[in-house]
Amino acid sequence: MGIPLVAAIYPDTAILYVSVVDQLFFWTYGVTLTQPASQAKEGFSLATLKNLVSPPLVAIVLAVIFIVVGIPVPTIAESVLNTIGSTSMPLALIYIGGVLCSANLKPVLKCVELYAGISVKMIAIPVVTFFVMAQLGLLEDMSATIAYMAALPRIELVLMLAEANGSDGDYAVCEIKMTTITCLITLPIVSLLMAIL
């Protein structure tokens, strides 16, 4: 949901900012957040480093090198990668739908911290991010792109990583569902606050 949205708003620069900042952050620090508490207590180890080196992270680093150095991507490779990339959203939604059918959401919906976290994640963090980046003199399109990415619903990858690492998948499903519903209200609020700032 996030990448097509920011690409429509800033077609020339959004994908680069999302790849470098948002996705790079997710595939490094975000991966460690979905590890079970028992592994997190062990601290940094060779196993942690092994978990960080993933195909998406390698692809992001290579893409940035290609862009900075100016290496052209062969047309056939670009066509294949675009086709593969266009399947990611439908496949992720099918996966989420299947998990939603089997998840027990009632206990999770009673968690007060879920609603507090949603309001902080979907309004406070994006607005503060935009304000701080603007005060640092960064480009407006970069500041807005990162703020919009922070304001969007949780991504399906959080659920997939949580399930793969044996974390609480039901909580992740519930959070994805709730943030997707509430973004219909919070995203216009964030846009309005960013325009005021």
Residue, then its C-alpha position, 0 to 999 in steps of 0.5 A: m500500500g505504501i510504495p504505490l501511494v508515495a510513488a504517486i505523490y512523488p514519482d521521481t524520488a519516492i522509490l529511492y527514498v523508500s528503498v534506502v531509508d524505509q526498507l533498509f531500516f526494516w530489513t536490519y533493525g526491523v528484523t531484530l524486533t520480530q525475534p522472540a524475547s529469548q533470542a533478543k536477550e542473547g544480544f548480538s551474535l553471529a546468528t543475529l548477523k546471519n539473520l540480517v543478511s537477507p535477499p531483500l537487504v542484498a537487493i537494496v544495497l545492490a540497487v543503491i550501488f547501481i543508482v549511485v554509480g549509474i549502472p544501467v539495468p538490462t531491459i530484460a532483467e528490469s522486465v522480469l524484476n517488475t513482473i516479480g515485484s508486481t506479484s508481491m502485493p497480491l501474494a501478501l494479501i492472500y497470506i494475510g487473508g489466510v492467517l486472518c481466518s485462523a487467528n484468534l483476534k478476540p483476546v488481542l482486541k482487548c489489549v489497550e496498548l494496541y490502540a495506544g500504539i496505533s495512535v502513536k504510530m499512525i499520527a504522532i511518529p509521522v508528524v514528528t518525523f516530518f517536523v524534525m526532518a524539515q528542521l534539519g533542512l532535508l528535502e521536502d519530498m524526502s521528509a514527506t515520503i518518510a513521514y507517509m511511510a511511517a503513517l501507513p498501516r503495518i506491512e504484511l512482512v511483520l506478520m511473516l517475520a513474526e510467524a517465521n521467528g515463532s513470535d505472536g502472529d495473532y497480535a501482528v495480524c490484529e495490528i495489521k487489520m486495525t492499522t489498515i482500518t484506522c489509516l482511512i482516518t489518520l492519513p488525512i489528519v497526518s497530511l493536514l498536519m504536515a501541510i500546516l507545519 
